[in-house]
Amino acid sequence: MPTEPNSLGRSAKTEPRAKNRSRRPLRRRRSADASDASAVAAGGSANAVSSTPSRRHLIWMLVATAALLFSLLLWWGMLRPGTGKPAELAATPASAPVQVLAPQTKTALLQQGPAQAQAQAQAQAQAQAMIPVAVMSATPKADIETASLEQLLAGSDKPGVWRIARLQSNAAVLVIEFPNLLEQGLAFNRAAAYIEKKSSTRDRVLSDDELAALVKRSGDTSETFYFGHDYTGAQMRQFFAQSKAQDIKLNAQEMRLRATLLDASLLKEGTSPTEKEPASLQAPGQQAVISFSAQQVDDPATKADEGVDALRRESTLRHELSHGEFFTRPAYQKQSWKFWQKSLSKTERAMFRRMLAGMDYDPDNELLMVNETQAVLMHTPDSRAFDASNLGVTPAQLQDLRMRFERSR
C-alpha cells in the first residue's frame, strides 16, 4: 500500500535510508579507531599504523588542487604583459571618476602594441587624477548672497557697485543690480543684440562700431537700449564662445560680467584638450541671469528717457524675474506654452507677435515670443512699458487675457 508522507512531504520509507547513509562514514571512522587501538595494545606504535583517507576526502582534495591550478593559469594568461591578450574591463563604480583619453592619445594608442598602450593609458590616468578637485567642481568660487524680491527692491547698501545675488525663492536665478543703465548696457547690450534682436544677426557677434550703429538706428542710447536683461547660462556661454571665435575684443564690463558668471558658477571653465588650447566654457545646470538697475534721473539734454524711478525699477525687476522663472521652472514654462498654443487664437498670437516685433524682438523665435508674452502680460505693472493700447485691445479684453493665462495652469 502507498506510504504516507511525513511532515516534510517525503516518503516515510525513504527517510531512514537517508539517515543510514549519513552515518556510514562514522562507522568507518570508528572501525579505523578500533584497529589503531588493537595495534597499540599489541605493543606497536599508533603512528606506525597509516590511516587511509576516505574516498570522499581524496576527491575533495583533487578538486581543490585542480581549481587552484586553473586560477593561477587564468591569472597568468590574462595579466602577464606581452601576451597580446586584453584583460577584461571591470565595471566602473558610480562614485569613481571616469578617465577620458584626449583625442590625440586615442590615435596614438591605435599605433602601439598592447603593452605600450596599457602603460601610456595608466600614466595619463594617473596624471589626470592629480588635477585638483576644485578645477572640476561647480561649487561657487565666491560667496553669493540670497535675496528676496523685497530685499532686492530695497536696494544695495553699497551704491556704485554691482550687486550680485541669488533669488531666495529660486536659486537657479542669478540677479545683477547695476548702479546705472550705462554700466548695464556696456555689460549686456552686445549679448542682447546677438541673442534676441530682430535687426541684428544670430550667426555672429557685432563689433563695437556695428553695435553703436544698431543702437543709433533703434533711436536709443547705450542706456535705453534695454532697461533689463535676461538670458540662460547656455545663451551666455554661446555668446562668449562666439566672441572668442571671432576674436572680438570685449570691453571691461563684458569681461567683468564673464568673471562674475564664472564666480557664481553660472558658467564653468571646461578642461583644455592641450596646453596650447584655452579651456572651453560650459553652462552647468538649468540656470539664468537677469539684471536691472538702481534708480537714476533722466538726462534732459538727450531725446531718450533714461530716468529710472521706483515704479520703473520695480516693474523691470518683476518682468525680468518672470523670465528667470520661465527659463528655470518647467511647470511655469509649460503653463506659458499652454496659454500661447491653446488659450490664444491665431489672431491673438499674431497680435502679440506684431507688438513684440515692433520692440525689435525676433518674431521667428517662438520660444522668445512665448517668454516675452508672459512677461509683458503678467509681470509688467508700469503702464509706460505696457498696457492695453500696446495690443490694440480694451482694458476689459486685456483683463480677460490675464485671467485666461491664470487658468492655463
ABEGO torsion letter per residue (X at the ends): XBBBBBAAGBBAAAAAAAAAAAAAAAAAAAAAAAAAAAAAAAGBBAAABBBBBBAAAAAAAAAAAAAAAAAAAAAAAAABBGAGBBBBBBBBBAABBBBBBBAAAAAAAAABBAAAAAAAAAAAAAAAAABBAAAABABBABBBBBBBAAAAAAEBABBGBBBBBBBAABAABBBBBBABAAAAAAAAAAAAAAAABAABBAABBBBAAAAAAAAAAAGBBAAAABABBBBBAAAAAAAAAAAAAAGBBBBAAAAAAAAAAAAAGABBBBBBABAABBBBBBBBEBBBBBBBBBBBBBBAABABBABBBAAAAAAAAAAAAAAAAAAABAAAAAAAAAAAAAABBAAAAAAAAAAAAAAGBBAABAAAAAAAAAAAAAABABAAABBAAAAGBBAAAAAAAAAAAAAAX
